[in-house]
Amino acid sequence: MYFITLMKDPFFRINSAHIVAIALLLINAVFFTENLISIGIQIIIAIAIALHHIDDLDIKKSLRCSENQLREDTSIFDKNVIVSETDLEGKITYVNENYCTTTGYSQDELIGFTHAKVRSEETKDKIYQELWKTLDDGNTYTQVMQNRKKDGTYFWIDMHITPIIANNKKVGYKSIIFDITDRVVLQRSLNSTIKNKDLELQKQTNRFEFAINSSRDGFWDYDLVNHEFYLSEGWKKRLGFKANEEINYLDYLALMSDEYRFEHHKAMQDLIEQYPNELEYVHFRIRYQLTTNDGERLMIEDVGDVFFDTEQNPVRITGFHRDITDQERQAKIIESQNRVSAMGDMISNIAHQWRQPIGAINNTLNNIEFDIELDDLTQIDADTYLETSKKIKEYTAYLSQTIDDFRKLSSDDKQKSEFIVSHTIDQAFKITQLEYEKYHIEFQSIEYGTQSSKINGYERELQQVIINLLNNAKDVLIEKEIQKPTVHISIMNTKENIQIIVHDNGGGIPQDIIEKIFDPYFTTKHESLGTGIGLYMSKTIVLDHFKGSFDVINEGDGAKFIITLPRKD
């Protein structure tokens, strides 16, 4: 039986024939042939057959390797690719194992049926019409579609259908199908995530646009490369433009007067040209006035950033237009109220200063009148009259000087000048001196450092700040009935700045209000004593007009106000 099986193998039969032929040739040449030439020929033939047999074995070996490789490839193909064949009417004639595994149907349940058995109800008839038209034209049909398994679940395939040709005749169709369910599910999940992100982004965009358009601030963006200018819709309306009106940067600049337009353009150019090269962006803040198309005048503050590319070229300016018109009006009202309050304090201080010289003049005149009534003028020598007249002149000169001080301090004329801070403090104390002496408040002013306290700025405004601090300290010391009340002012002179420290022994400021004392209209005094704008305006003067700082701390037995004035603003 084994021999019969071997004889059925064509490779075995060919190998056996080669071996028999070689053996017969060799036997014949050795035992039955005497002619040397014939023997040589037979040996050559035997060698040729042997070489052919060797070549044949190599070819057969390569063929077996190819067959094994083909079987492995076919196995891999069947495991990963879904294959089906149909006749010309679309009835299934063959399905591979993977088709059955994927769909859940057995071969018996599929053979003889059409692919409609796995068709999803979502697959439109139009797809099948296109499929048959493409196949009838002899072309390959490719489509991604959804199918349904035997258990009712869905899967997605990438299908390629090609006509089967035999003897130059179309005999059926073969489908090469890839299961792309995981990819489709992942893609749908990604699409859903993207859709949700888009919806969320749209919500955020709508909120942003609502906030921008509802605000009195205007968002703007200027592309320096493409010269595209954007202005938020709400701000367009605020400036008198139509919401859908296209405007450019020059249209916006046209709303400014020539003076402000030049300053605005120059400030932006200076900013772009003078930035440090290592920065990615530069923050800026510019103030100017413009007139809307409706004729309304607005004070605007631009706050934003200039952005640069990798080569440090400016490419974009983005920021906000802030309408600070009301703030400017409020600041002027507060400044006016502060001036009225300061004038009231000044009048009170002048009244205190005038009482003594007026009383002295009155007493002197009373003495003269008394001498006249007694007819005793002959007994008074001329020197006494001259001395009396001199005193009266001194008193009237003092009164005149206080009027000049009051007029200078309350003047609206604001001009920078060089002045010595220590002298300004002395002048401020002179205005409050009589009140300090009346309540026995010790005052001391000491200057430290080798530098001079000379500075360039607004002297009368700084004097107003010092007077405010001296009056506040005096009121606290009187209110708390401090024993041995004192107010000390230290002037610290350095190369970079001048520091003024006003320190009293009034017990300090309560911690729950120390952060609020610079707020406008905040006061702990009775309404008849203060409006609460003194410290607010004092800090505003130091910050805005001197570019300095104004702080307060509790130290020792009282409050310490620290004013720092840079020598160069």
C-alpha positions in Angstrom: 0.0 0.0 0.0 2.8 2.4 0.8 4.5 1.7 -2.5 1.2 2.4 -4.3 0.9 5.7 -2.5 4.4 6.6 -3.4 3.7 5.8 -7.1 0.9 8.2 -7.1 3.4 11.0 -6.3 4.7 12.5 -9.6 7.8 13.7 -7.9 8.6 10.1 -6.8 7.9 8.7 -10.2 10.3 11.2 -11.9 13.0 10.6 -9.4 12.7 6.8 -9.7 12.8 7.0 -13.5 16.0 9.1 -13.4 17.7 6.6 -11.0 16.7 3.6 -13.1 17.9 5.2 -16.3 21.2 6.0 -14.8 21.6 2.5 -13.3 20.7 0.7 -16.7 23.1 2.9 -18.6 26.0 2.1 -16.2 25.2 -1.6 -16.2 25.0 -1.8 -20.0 28.2 0.1 -20.4 30.1 -2.1 -17.9 28.8 -5.5 -18.7 27.3 -5.6 -22.1 29.2 -3.1 -24.3 32.7 -3.7 -25.6 33.0 -0.7 -27.9 34.8 2.1 -26.0 33.1 4.9 -27.8 29.7 3.4 -27.0 30.7 3.0 -23.4 31.8 6.7 -23.2 28.6 7.9 -24.8 26.5 5.9 -22.3 28.5 7.2 -19.4 28.0 10.8 -20.7 24.3 10.2 -21.0 24.2 8.9 -17.4 26.1 11.9 -16.2 23.7 14.2 -18.0 20.7 12.5 -16.5 22.3 12.7 -13.1 22.9 16.5 -13.5 19.4 17.0 -14.7 18.2 15.0 -11.7 20.1 17.3 -9.4 18.7 20.4 -11.1 15.3 18.9 -10.9 15.7 18.3 -7.2 16.7 22.0 -6.7 13.7 23.2 -8.7 11.4 20.8 -6.8 12.8 22.1 -3.5 12.2 25.7 -4.5 8.7 24.8 -5.7 8.0 23.2 -2.3 9.2 26.3 -0.5 7.0 28.4 -2.7 4.1 26.2 -2.1 4.7 26.3 1.7 5.0 30.1 1.5 1.8 30.3 -0.6 0.0 28.2 1.9 1.2 30.4 4.8 0.2 33.5 2.9 -3.1 32.0 2.1 -3.7 31.1 5.7 -2.8 34.7 6.8 -5.0 36.1 4.0 -7.9 33.9 5.1 -7.5 34.9 8.7 -7.4 38.7 8.0 -9.3 39.1 4.8 -13.0 38.3 4.2 -13.5 36.6 0.8 -16.6 35.6 -1.0 -17.5 34.6 -4.5 -20.9 34.7 -6.4 -22.3 33.6 -9.7 -23.4 36.1 -12.3 -26.8 36.4 -10.5 -25.1 37.4 -7.2 -25.7 34.1 -5.4 -22.9 33.1 -3.1 -20.8 30.2 -4.3 -17.9 30.4 -1.9 -17.0 32.1 1.4 -13.9 31.7 3.4 -13.7 30.9 7.1 -13.2 34.6 8.1 -16.4 35.5 6.3 -18.3 33.1 8.5 -16.4 34.2 11.7 -17.2 37.9 11.0 -20.9 37.5 10.0 -21.8 34.7 12.4 -23.3 32.6 9.6 -22.1 29.1 8.6 -21.2 28.2 5.0 -24.5 26.2 4.7 -26.4 29.3 5.7 -24.7 31.5 3.1 -24.1 29.3 0.0 -26.9 29.8 -2.5 -28.1 33.1 -1.0 -27.3 36.7 -2.0 -25.4 39.2 0.1 -28.8 40.7 1.1 -28.6 38.3 4.0 -26.1 40.6 5.7 -27.4 43.8 4.3 -28.0 46.6 6.8 -31.3 48.5 6.6 -29.2 51.7 6.4 -27.7 50.7 3.1 -29.6 52.4 0.4 -30.8 50.8 -2.9 -28.8 53.4 -4.8 -25.6 51.8 -3.6 -26.5 48.4 -5.1 -27.6 50.0 -8.3 -24.2 51.6 -8.6 -22.6 48.3 -7.7 -24.3 46.3 -10.5 -23.7 49.1 -13.1 -20.0 49.2 -12.3 -19.7 45.3 -12.5 -21.7 45.2 -15.7 -19.2 47.6 -17.2 -16.4 45.2 -16.3 -14.9 47.4 -13.6 -14.0 46.9 -10.0 -16.5 48.3 -7.5 -15.2 49.8 -4.2 -17.4 50.9 -1.3 -17.5 51.4 2.4 -20.8 50.3 3.9 -22.5 49.0 7.0 -23.6 45.3 7.3 -25.5 43.4 9.9 -24.3 40.1 11.6 -26.5 37.2 12.4 -26.9 38.4 16.0 -28.2 41.8 14.8 -25.1 43.8 15.6 -23.5 46.0 12.9 -20.1 46.0 11.4 -18.4 48.1 8.7 -16.5 46.8 5.7 -14.3 48.2 3.0 -15.4 46.1 0.0 -13.7 45.5 -3.4 -15.7 43.4 -6.0 -14.0 42.2 -9.2 -15.4 40.1 -12.1 -14.1 36.5 -12.3 -12.9 35.7 -15.9 -12.4 32.1 -17.1 -11.6 31.3 -20.7 -12.1 34.9 -21.6 -15.6 34.8 -20.2 -17.1 36.4 -17.1 -18.3 33.6 -14.8 -18.9 35.3 -11.5 -17.7 37.9 -9.0 -15.1 37.8 -6.2 -15.3 40.1 -3.2 -12.3 41.1 -1.1 -13.5 42.6 2.1 -11.8 44.2 5.1 -13.4 44.6 8.4 -13.0 48.3 9.4 -15.4 48.3 12.3 -12.8 49.4 14.9 -11.6 52.2 12.6 -15.1 53.4 11.9 -16.1 53.3 15.6 -12.9 55.2 16.5 -13.5 57.7 13.8 -17.1 58.2 14.9 -15.9 58.6 18.5 -13.4 61.2 17.3 -16.0 63.0 15.2 -18.4 63.0 18.2 -15.6 64.4 20.4 -14.7 67.0 17.7 -18.4 67.9 17.4 -18.7 68.4 21.1 -15.5 70.4 21.2 -16.8 72.5 18.3 -20.1 73.1 20.2 -18.2 74.0 23.4 -15.9 76.3 21.4 -18.9 77.9 19.8 -20.5 78.4 23.2 -17.3 80.0 24.5 -17.0 82.1 21.3 -20.6 83.2 21.8 -20.0 84.1 25.4 -16.8 85.9 24.4 -18.6 87.9 21.7 -21.5 88.6 24.1 -19.1 89.8 26.8 -17.2 91.9 24.2 -20.3 93.4 22.6 -21.9 94.1 26.0 -18.9 95.8 27.4 -18.1 99.5 27.0 -14.6 98.2 26.1 -13.8 97.4 22.4 -11.7 94.5 21.3 -9.5 95.2 18.3 -6.8 93.4 16.3 -4.5 94.7 13.6 -2.6 92.4 11.3 0.6 94.3 10.4 1.5 91.9 7.6 -1.8 91.7 5.7 -3.0 95.2 7.0 -6.3 93.7 8.2 -8.1 95.6 10.9 -10.8 94.1 13.2 -13.1 96.0 15.6 -15.7 94.3 17.7 -19.3 94.8 16.6 -20.4 96.5 19.8 -17.5 99.0 19.7 -18.2 99.8 16.1 -21.7 100.9 17.1 -20.3 102.8 20.0 -18.1 104.8 17.6 -21.0 105.5 15.2 -20.1 102.9 12.5 -22.6 100.3 11.2 -22.2 96.8 12.5 -21.5 95.3 9.1 -19.4 98.2 7.9 -15.9 97.4 6.7 -13.4 99.8 8.4 -9.6 99.9 8.4 -7.0 101.3 10.7 -7.0 104.6 8.9 -10.8 104.9 9.4 -10.2 104.5 13.2 -7.4 107.0 13.3 -9.6 109.5 11.4 -11.7 109.8 14.6 -8.8 111.4 16.4 -7.8 115.1 16.2 -4.5 115.7 14.4 -2.7 116.1 17.8 -3.8 112.9 19.3 -3.5 111.0 16.0 0.2 112.0 15.7 0.9 111.1 19.3 -0.9 107.7 19.0 0.9 106.8 15.8 4.3 107.9 17.2 3.7 106.1 20.5 3.0 102.8 18.6 6.0 103.3 16.3 8.3 104.0 19.2 7.0 101.0 21.0 7.6 98.7 18.0 11.1 100.0 17.3 12.5 100.2 20.8 11.4 96.8 22.2 14.1 94.4 23.6 14.8 91.8 20.8 14.5 88.8 23.0 10.8 89.4 23.8 7.9 87.6 22.1 5.5 90.5 22.8 5.4 93.9 24.4 2.6 95.3 26.5 1.5 98.8 26.0 -1.0 101.4 27.4 -1.9 104.6 25.5 -4.4 107.4 26.3 -6.0 109.7 23.8 -9.2 111.5 22.9 -11.5 110.8 19.9 -14.8 112.0 18.5 -17.3 109.4 17.3 -19.2 109.7 14.1 -22.2 110.8 16.2 -20.2 113.7 17.6 -19.6 112.3 21.1 -16.2 113.0 22.6 -14.6 110.1 24.4 -11.4 109.6 26.3 -9.9 106.3 25.3 -7.2 104.1 26.9 -5.6 101.4 24.7 -4.4 98.4 26.5 -2.8 95.5 24.6 0.2 93.7 23.2 2.5 93.9 20.1 3.5 90.4 18.9 6.6 89.5 16.9 7.6 86.6 14.7 10.6 84.3 15.1 12.7 86.9 13.3 11.6 89.6 15.8 9.5 91.5 13.2 6.2 93.0 14.5 3.3 91.0 13.0 0.2 91.8 15.1 -1.2 94.3 17.6 -4.1 93.2 19.7 -5.9 94.8 22.6 -8.8 96.6 24.1 -10.2 100.2 23.7 -11.4 101.3 27.1 -13.8 104.2 27.4 -12.5 106.1 30.5 -14.5 109.2 29.9 -16.6 108.7 33.0 -13.5 107.9 35.0 -11.8 111.1 33.9 -14.9 113.1 34.9 -15.1 111.3 38.2 -11.4 112.0 38.8 -11.9 115.7 38.1 -14.9 115.8 40.5 -12.8 114.1 43.2 -9.9 116.4 42.5 -12.3 119.4 42.8 -13.7 118.2 46.0 -10.3 117.6 47.4 -9.3 121.1 46.4 -12.4 122.5 48.2 -11.6 120.3 51.2 -8.0 121.5 51.2 -9.0 125.1 50.9 -11.3 124.6 53.9 -8.4 123.2 55.9 -6.2 126.1 54.7 -8.8 128.6 55.8 -9.0 127.0 59.2 -5.3 127.0 59.5 -5.0 130.6 58.4 -7.8 131.6 60.9 -5.7 130.0 63.7 -2.6 131.8 62.5 -4.4 135.2 62.2 -5.8 135.1 65.7 -2.5 135.8 67.5 -1.3 138.7 65.3 -4.8 140.3 65.1 -5.0 140.0 68.9 -1.6 141.5 69.3 -2.5 144.4 67.0 -5.7 144.9 68.9 -3.9 145.0 72.2 -1.4 147.5 70.9 -4.1 149.8 69.6 -6.0 149.4 72.9 -2.9 150.6 74.7 -2.5 153.6 72.5 -6.2 154.5 72.9 -5.9 154.1 76.6 -2.9 156.5 76.7 -4.9 159.0 74.6 -7.9 158.8 77.0 -5.5 159.5 79.9 -3.9 162.4 78.0 -0.6 160.9 78.8 0.9 160.9 75.3 3.5 163.5 76.3 5.0 161.0 78.8 5.5 158.4 76.0 8.8 158.8 74.1 9.1 158.5 70.3 11.0 155.2 70.5 8.0 153.5 72.1 5.7 154.7 69.4 8.2 153.5 66.7 8.5 150.1 68.4 4.7 149.9 68.5 4.4 150.8 64.9 7.1 148.3 63.9 5.2 145.5 65.7 2.0 146.4 63.9 3.8 146.3 60.6 5.3 142.9 61.4 1.9 141.5 62.3 0.4 142.9 59.1 3.3 141.5 57.0 2.7 138.1 58.5 -1.0 138.3 57.6 -0.1 139.3 54.1 2.4 136.3 53.8 -0.2 133.8 54.9 -2.6 135.2 52.2 0.2 134.7 49.6 0.8 131.1 50.8 -2.9 130.3 50.6 -3.2 131.8 47.1 -0.2 129.8 45.8 -1.3 126.5 47.3 -4.9 126.9 46.0 -3.7 128.0 42.5 -4.7 125.8 39.4 -1.4 126.7 37.8 0.5 123.4 37.5 4.1 123.8 36.3 7.1 121.6 37.1 10.0 123.3 38.8 13.0 122.4 40.8 12.5 122.7 44.6 14.0 121.5 47.8 11.7 118.9 49.6 12.9 119.9 53.0 11.9 123.5 52.4 8.5 122.4 51.1 8.0 120.4 54.3 8.9 123.4 56.4 6.4 125.6 54.6 3.7 123.0 55.0 4.4 122.9 58.8 4.2 126.7 59.1 0.6 126.5 57.9 -0.3 124.0 60.7 2.2 125.3 63.3 -0.2 127.2 65.5 -2.6 124.3 65.8 0.4 122.0 66.8 1.5 124.6 69.4 -2.1 125.0 70.7 -2.4 121.2 71.4 1.3 120.9 72.5 2.2 118.5 69.7 5.9 118.0 69.3 7.1 118.3 65.7 10.5 117.4 64.4 11.9 117.2 60.8 15.2 115.5 60.2 17.1 115.1 56.9 19.5 112.2 56.3 22.0 111.3 53.5 24.7 113.1 51.6 22.5 114.0 48.7 20.4 117.1 48.4 16.6 116.9 48.6 16.3 118.9 45.4 13.8 117.4 42.9 11.9 118.5 39.8 8.1 118.3 40.1 5.0 120.0 41.3 5.9 121.7 44.6 2.5 122.9 45.7 0.9 119.5 45.1 3.6 117.9 47.3 3.0 120.6 49.9 -0.7 119.8 49.9 0.1 116.1 50.5 2.3 117.0 53.5 -0.3 119.3 54.9 -2.9 116.6 54.6 -0.7 114.1 56.5 0.1 116.7 59.2 -3.6 117.5 59.7 -4.6 113.8 59.8 -1.9 113.1 62.4 -3.0 116.1 64.5 -6.7 115.0 64.4 -5.8 111.5 65.6 -3.6 112.7 68.4 -6.3 115.1 69.6 -9.1 112.5 69.3 -7.2 109.8 71.2 -5.9 112.3 73.8 -2.4 111.0 73.4 0.0 112.0 76.2 3.1 113.7 74.8 1.9 113.7 71.2 4.6 113.7 68.6 4.9 113.8 64.8 8.3 113.2 63.2 9.2 113.6 59.5 12.3 112.0 58.2 13.8 112.8 54.8 16.0 110.1 53.4 18.1 111.3 50.4 19.7 108.7 48.1 21.0 108.9 44.6 17.9 107.3 43.1 15.1 108.8 45.1 13.9 110.9 48.0 11.9 109.2 50.8 9.6 111.1 53.1 8.5 109.3 56.3 5.7 110.8 58.4 5.5 108.9 61.8 3.2 109.7 64.7 2.5 108.1 68.1 -1.3 108.0 67.7 -1.6 104.2 68.2 -1.7 103.2 64.5 -4.4 102.3 62.1 -6.8 99.3 62.8 -5.9 96.3 60.7 -9.4 95.9 59.4 -9.3 99.3 57.7 -5.6 99.9 56.9 -6.2 98.5 53.3 -9.1 100.9 52.7 -7.7 104.2 53.8 -6.6 105.2 50.3 -10.0 104.4 48.8 -12.0 107.5 47.7 -14.6 108.7 50.2 -13.4 106.3 52.9 -13.1 108.1 56.2 -13.3 107.4 59.9 -13.9 111.0 60.8 -17.2 112.7 61.5 -18.7 114.2 58.4 -18.0 117.7 59.7 -14.3 116.9 59.8 -13.5 115.2 56.5 -14.8 113.8 53.2 -12.3 110.9 52.9 -10.7 112.1 49.7 -7.6 113.6 51.2 -5.5 110.4 51.3 -6.9 109.2 48.0 -5.9 112.3 46.2 -2.6 112.4 48.1 -1.7 109.0 46.8 -3.0 109.9 43.3 -0.6 113.0 43.3 2.4 110.9 44.3 1.7 108.1 41.8 0.5 110.1 38.8 2.4 113.4 39.1 5.7 112.1 40.7 5.7 108.5 39.4 6.4 107.5 43.0 4.9 105.3 45.6 2.8 105.9 48.7 2.5 103.3 51.5 1.4 103.0 55.1 2.4 100.6 57.9 1.9 100.4 61.6 5.2 100.6 63.5 5.9 101.1 67.1 3.2 103.2 68.8 1.8 104.8 65.6 1.3 104.9 61.9 4.1 105.5 59.4 3.3 106.9 56.0 6.1 106.4 53.5 6.4 108.5 50.3 9.0 107.6 47.8 9.8 110.1 45.0 12.2 109.0 42.2 14.6 111.7 41.1 13.9 110.7 37.5 10.2 109.9 36.6 
